[in-house]
């Protein structure tokens, strides 16, 4: 659920990057953070575990405009993918407004991708969130590596919602900005068109227009 701050006149939405261990979630956010203009972002915060990290930063997509007179701020998180960090993933996913599922395109990773997607569905449900309605983007990462699955095969195995997908090489910085643009716009539209229902004093503006995808970040 979006966080509403009357003091700062900001609405903060939470986007979570989800996927199996070492699929490129952290690299996605690191590359995006590098590419953003300094005035748009806060510092990148990293919480290290033994084998993986949870990182996050806030950014202000200035060209998206306002929602009901409030600045729209996005906080992006990654989750550790290893199976034994299940409780951490559930905690980080709490209150999410949108999800990027990062799949590893390598053939041998297909079962781990499927397991991670099932884990996402389970943890969304445990947090009172609906997998079939929450804004979702799927990224097929590591397209620069050998022995990868075709996008059609990945879609058949993972994209049961038929949501937008992006191919990427996060290590090379390819496709990471496009992925973030897509989920940010999806969350913005969701918030603008009804995601603020029930928050006292805030009313979505149905007459607002959507920006072009090139506006973010």
C-alpha positions, -999 to +999 in steps of 0.1 A: +000+000+000+013+035-009+026+056+020+009+090+023+028+118+040+008+151+045+040+167+060+061+163+028+032+162+003+045+129-010+030+096-019+056+068-018+051+036-037+071+004-031+084-017-060+101-051-052+125-070-075+119-107-069+134-138-084+158-168-077+192-164-061+218-147-083+194-139-111+205-103-113+181-084-090+208-065-072+227-058-104+195-043-119+191-018-091+228-010-090+229-003-128+197+018-127+211+038-097+243+045-117+224+057-147+200+081-128+206+118-125+218+126-090+189+149-082+164+121-088+177+096-063+188+089-028+218+068-017+218+031-024+214+012+009+227-024+011+218-049+038+242-078+034+235-114+042+261-143+039+254-149+002+230-123-010+219-087-004+188-067+001+193-032-014+170-003-019+169+034-028+142+060-034+138+080-065+115+108-077+103+103-113+099+140-118+083+139-152+054+117-141+039+147-124+017+146-093-012+125-080-039+146-063-013+173-058+013+151-042+047+142-055+050+105-065+081+089-050+092+053-057+112+031-033+127+001-050+138-030-032+155-063-040+150-095-020+175-123-013+167-152-035+181-182-017+155-206-003+166-201+034+158-164+032+121-171+028+111-151+059+131-121+047+114-122+013+080-122+029+089-092+050+104-072+022+073-079+000+050-065+027+031-035+014+044-038-021+027-018-048+044-034-078+067-063-086+095-070-111+101-107-114+136-112-126+140-146-143+174-161-152+172-170-189+197-199-186+182-232-195+193-250-163+176-223-142+141-229-154+130-250-124+144-224-100+126-196-118+093-216-115+100-222-078+107-186-072+075-175-090+055-199-068+073-184-038+062-150-050+026-160-053+027-176-018+043-146-001+020-121-018-010-141-004+006-142+031+009-104+029-028-099+018-018-090-018-033-104-050-009-118-075-034-114-103-040-077-098-008-062-084+012-044-111+038-069-124+066-068-150+087-098-159+124-094-170+142-122-188+178-115-177+212-128-187+204-128-224+241-123-231+250-158-218+251-191-238+225-219-236+195-196-228+158-204-234+138-187-261+115-159-248+085-179-260+095-209-238+101-186-208+067-169-215+050-203-216+066-214-183+064-182-163+041-155-178+007-169-168-007-134-165+006-123-199+021-092-185+047-071-203+082-087-205+116-073-211+149-090-222+180-078-204+216-082-195+218-064-162+255-070-160+259-048-192+231-024-182+209-035-210+171-035-204+173-024-168+160+011-173+133+000-196+121-025-170+120+001-143+102+025-166+075+000-173+068-010-136+069+026-125+043+037-150+022+007-142+023+015-105+017+052-111-014+043-132-027+019-106-023+045-078-038+073-099-068+053-110-078+040-076-048+029-055-054+057-031-089+046-022-094+046+015-066+070+023-082+099+042-079+133+024-065+120-009-086+117-040-073+104-073-077+128-102-094+108-130-088+135-155-050+132-152-031+120-183-005+093-185+030+104-194+050+087-222+072+058-212+103+079-221+096+101-191+110+078-165+136+079-150 
